[in-house]
Every structure is written in C-alpha cells, then in structure tokens.
Amino acid sequence: MTTIDKNGADDTVDPAPNPHATAEQVEAALKDTKLAQVLYHDWEAETYDEKWSISFDQRLIDFARGRFDRIVGDADLPYGRAMELGCGTGFFLLNLMQSGVAEKGSVTDLSPGMVKVALRNAENLGLDVDGRVADAESIPYEDNTFDLVVGHAVLHHIPDVEKSLREVLRVLKPGGRFVFAGEPSTYGDFYARWMSRATWWATTNVTKFGPLKEWRRPQAELDESSRAAALEAVVDIHTFAPEDLERLAKAAGAVEVRSEAEELAAAMLGWPVRTFEAAVPQEKLGWGWAGFAYGGWKRMTWLDENVLRKIVPPQFFYNVLITGVKPEA
C-alpha cells in the first residue's frame, strides 16, 4: 500500500479520493478554488496519463529533457535532490530523473490522488522518490532543502503565484534553480479553448445521427466529461505573457530569470485532437490515429521552431517556460 506524508510529520495517510464527482460536488467546488483543485485532480488521477498520452518512455523522456535544456541551457548535472511542485502523475520530474537531471526526487500536489499515482509511477520506474500532499503556497519542507524545483502546467492553477514562487525559493538551496514549463499564454489559452469548444460541439452533434452514432460515447460519459470541463474552467486560474512570469519571479526574489515560449501550430493541432479523443469511444482510435496525432504534432513543432519563432512574437505561442535561481547567501 502506498502511503503519502500529508503534513511533513511521521504520520502518513492512505488517500481514497472519489474518482467520480457528482453534480452537487461540482457545484460546491465552483465556489472554492482549492476544493475544485482537489476534486478535479483526484477525479482525473487514475486516467490522467491515458487522457494526456503521458508515458515514461524515451518519447517523453526526450520531451521533458528538451523543455529543461531549452530554458536552462548547459547545466552541471545531475542535481542532487529535486522537487516537483504540482506533480500530477509525475510526468515532468520522473522523466527528467530518467534523463539524468536529478538523482533523488520529491513529488508534491494538493491532490492526494495525484501524489498516490506519481509515487506508484516512480516505484514502477525504480526511482528514489518520496511524496507529500502539499499546498504550493505553503510548501511543507525546510528551508534550503532542494537543489532544483520543477513543475509543468502548475503555476496557472495557483491563486497567489508570487507567494508560491517565494516558497519555491525558500526551499531551494542558495544557487538552486527552478524550472517551470507548460504554462498557458493569454493568447494561446484563448485560441486553444475556442478550438476545443468548437471541436467538442461539432463531434458530439455530428455523432448523434445515423451510422456515426457508433462514434459517440455513451451520454453518461459525455455528461461526466462536461462536469470535468466545468471544473477545469475553475482550476485554470491564470494565463501569462512571458514578461508576466519574469516579473513575478523577480518580485519573489529570483535572479538569472529568463522565459521562453513554444508551440503555436502544434497547439492549434493538439487541442482539437485531444478534444476529439475525449468525445469518441477509445476503441475507435487505433494505431493509425495515434500515428497521425503524434506525427502531426512533430511536423507542427518543426514548423514552430524553424519558421514561426522567427516571425511571430512569443506572446502568441501557447506554452510559456520560466527559470530562475535563488541568490547565493
């Protein structure tokens, strides 16, 4: 049985989150951001890797390491101990550890369900990782604990981002670094949501008729996805321009701050693809579809990197990356 240190003490808890929220629970969570965070991510925990095509093989080891190298550049590796803030199922830290970025890891998340899955993934990979249920605005570790703090698509969930970054700097050792990737830009979030809604509407309406009905998920599953989407709109609190994150990081006390932006054409393909996958039965999507989706993403990424980055301002790209360092004592 996997146990999770909930409060930094010796006592542990074995969480049993409800994986399927009711309409009443969703309604309550709409009025409480942090309750929504726990409810949504506990709900998603056991199926999150499948939903987002998360794996811990070379494909995503290379992806995670690519994000790290892009924003950090040359680094003296490995870091001794690293923490992932808002770990989800451990995608970013565990793949970075497999690539040689860090020797020992700690995963933290407000969702007990996510920490449980992240620890299970780490155990399956044979990685030296511990985990705690933690609020990103009050990280339950001592000062000067970590050499590296990472996160992927987490800062936009946190009510007070500057406060959280101050906590990140507190738990970092002097000279330690943080790296956050996958944060939605303001323009990127607008077009991604618009395309996702349009894809969902088109798919769920077209599949009501004739032979296309067999491409329609059962109504109960579609209703559950709609409730999840309602929560997702609550848990996604912020969007950023690259300069926004730089300003917040500097205000928190970081030095050597820099940002990057990526994915424009790739995001415009990726979001409709993911939405379509959520709307149709999984058995209808075989290896041919997977090849199209992954191959298309790679081609659009090449277009982003080799053409669009040279002519399109960074704030129009979907993902923002940020890094900074804790000043030496």
N, C-alpha and C positions, 0 to 999 in steps of 0.2 A: 504494500500500500504506500503510495506516495504521500508524504506529509509536507506541509508548507509552513514555514515560520511566518506567522501572521504579524507579529509585532516586535521582532528583534530580540525576544527573550528566548528562554529554553523551551517554553511550551509551544506545541505545534497543533495545527488543526487539519482535519481532512475535509476539504470543502465538498459540498454536494449541491452545486448550483442547479437551479431549474433550467433545463435546456430549451423550454418552450414557454415563452411569456404569453400570458393571457392579454386580452384587450384591456382589462382593468389594470393590469400591471403596467402596460404600455402607457395608459392614460396617466397613472401616477408618476411615471418616470418623465413624462413630458414636462413636468413642473419642477424637476430636480435633476440637474445636470449630472451630478456624480452618481445618483441612483441609476440614471439612464446608462452611464458608462458601464457600471457593473452588470446591469440587466442585459444590455445589448451584447457585451463581450462574453459573459457567461453563456448566453444563448448561442453565440456563434462558435464557441471554443472548440467543440468536438468536430465541427465540419469546416473550420476556418481554412485549414490547409488545402482541402479539396476545393473550396469556393474560390480561393485566390491562386490556385495552382502552385502552392508553396511546397517545396521539396528541399531535401538536404543533400542533393547530388551535385555533380560538377556544374550543371547548368546554373543553379542558383548560388553555388559557392563562387563561381566566376562573377555572377551578377552583384552579389554583396561586396566582394572584394573590389569590383570595378567602381562601385559607389565610393568606397573608402579611399581608394587610390586617387580617384578623380578630385576629391576635395582636400585630401591631406597631402598628396604627392609622396615624395620619398620620406620614409619613416624608419626609425630604428626599431625593428621588430624582433621578437614578439614583445607586446606589453605583458606585464606580469599578471595583473588582475583587472578584469573589465566588467562593467555592469551594463545591462540593457534596461533602459527606462521605458516602461510601457511595452513590455516584451512581446505581447501577443503570444504566439506559439513558439517564439524563439528564433524566428526566421533570420534576423539580422546578426545577432550575436553568435548563434551556433554555426552559421555558415562562415562568419569571419574567423571564428576559432578554428574551424576546419581548414581555412586557408592560411593559418599561421599567424594571425594578427594578435591573438592573446592566448595565454596558457591556461588561465583559470577564469571562470565566469560566475556572475550572479545575475539572475533574472528577476525583475520586479514588474508588477502590474497591479492596478486597482481591482482587477477581476481575478478572484480565486480560480475560476475555471481556466483562464488563460495560463496562469502560473503552473497549474497542475499539468496542462498539456505540454508546456515548454519544458518542464522538468522531465516528463516522460520522453520527449524527443531527445533531450540531452542524454538521458540514460541509454536510450537505444543507440545513440551515436558513440557512447563510451567517453563522453566529455565530462570534465571536472566542473560541475555547475551546481550552485545552490540557488534557492529561490525564496522570495518574500512577497507577500501581499503588501503593497505599498502605495500611498498617495504620492504622486510626483511633486506635490507642493510641500511635502514633509517626509523626506526620504529616511527610512529607519536604519541608517548606517552612521558610524562615527566619522568625524572629520578626517580628511586625508587618508581615505581607505583605498581608493581606486587609482590605477594608472590611466584608465580610459573609461569613458562613459559613452555609450552609443544608443541610438534609437532610430526607428524607422516609422514614419507616419504616426508620430505620437504627440508632437507639440501642439498640433491643431486641436487635440482633444482636451488640453489642459486649460482650466479657466484663467489662471494667472501665470502666463508663460515666463515673465521675468522672474517671478518668485521661484518657479521651478528651476530656472537656469542658475539662480543663486544657490539653490540646494545642490544642483549638479556640481557647481564649483566648490562648494563646501566639502563634499565627499571625495572630490578629486585631490590627489596629492599635488603639491606645488610642481608646476611644469606639466601636470597631466592634461590630457586633451579630451574634448568631447566632439562627437560627430553625429549629426542628425541628418537624415535623408528622407526623401519621400514626402515632404510637406507640401500641401496643395497651394499653388499660387492663386491669387484672386481671380485673374482672368481664366486660368486653367480650370478652376473649380466651376466657373460659370459655364464654360462650354462643355465640360465633362458631364455636369448634371443635366444640361439641356439635352445632350445626345442620349444620355441614359434614359431619361424620361420618355423621349420620343421613341427609342427602341423598345422600351417596355410596353408602351401604348400600342405600337404597331404589332408587336409579336403577340400580345395577349388578345388583341382584337381579331387579327387575321386567322389565328388558330381556333376561332370559335366555329368555323364553317367547314362543312364537307370533309374530305379526306385529311385536311390539315388538322382536324381535331386530335388525331393521334400524336401530333406535335405539341399538344397543350398539356401542361402539368395539371394534376387534379386541383380543383378550386381551393381545397383546404391548404394545399402547399402554396398556391398563389396568394391566398389571404395571409398566410404566415409570413411570406416574403414582404408583403405590403406592410405588415406590422413592424418587421425588422427595418424596412426602409424608413418608416416614421421615426423609429428610434435613432437610426443613423443620422437623420437630419438634426437631431438634438445633440448627439455626441460629437458631431463635427462642428466645433465652435468657431474656429478661426480659419482664415486664409491669409496668405502673406505675399508681399512682394519681397524679393531678395533683400532689399535695403531695410525692410521691416525687421527681419530676423537679425541682421547685422546690428541694428540699433538696439534691439532687446538684449543681445549677447553682450554688447559693450556696456550697456547700462547695468547689467548684472555683475560686471567686473572682469569679463574675459578680455584677454589680449590676443594678438595674432588672429583676429577674426576675419573670416572671408566666407563668401557664399558663392554658389553656382546654381544654374538652372538647367533642366534637361526634360526631354520628352514633350514634343509638340505633335508632330504627325503620329508618333507612336501612341500618344494618349487618345488622339482622335479615332484611332482604330481600336485601341484596347478597351475603352469604356463601352462602346456598343457591343463588342464581342462578349465582354463579361456579362452584360445585361441580358443578351440573348441566351447565354448559357444558363442564367438563372431562371429563365422563363420557359424553357423547353425541357422535356424529360432527358435525363442524363444518358439513357441508353440510345438516344437518337444521335448522340455526338460521339463518333468513333475516332480512330487514329487519323483519318483524313482531315477531320475538323481540327484536331489538335495540331496537325502539321501546318494547316492554313493559318491558324491563330498565332502559333509561335513563329513560323516563317514570315508572316506578315509583320509581326512586331519587330523582328530583326531587320527587315527591309526598311520599315519606317524609322527605326532607330538609326540606321545608316544615313538615311535622308536627313534626320535631325542633326546628326553630328557633322556631316560633311557638307551640307548645304544650308539648312535653315539657321543653324547657330551663327552663321556668318552674316546673315541679313535680317534676322528677326530679333528685336530686343528681348533680353532674358525674362522680363516680367510676363511675357506671353507663353512661356513654356509651362508645363503642368507642375513639375516637381521642383522644389527648392531644397538645396543642401546647405548646411551651415557647419562651420567648425570654429573652435576657439580653444584657448589654452588658459589654465589657471596661472596667474602670476607667481613667479618664484618668491619664496618668503624673504 
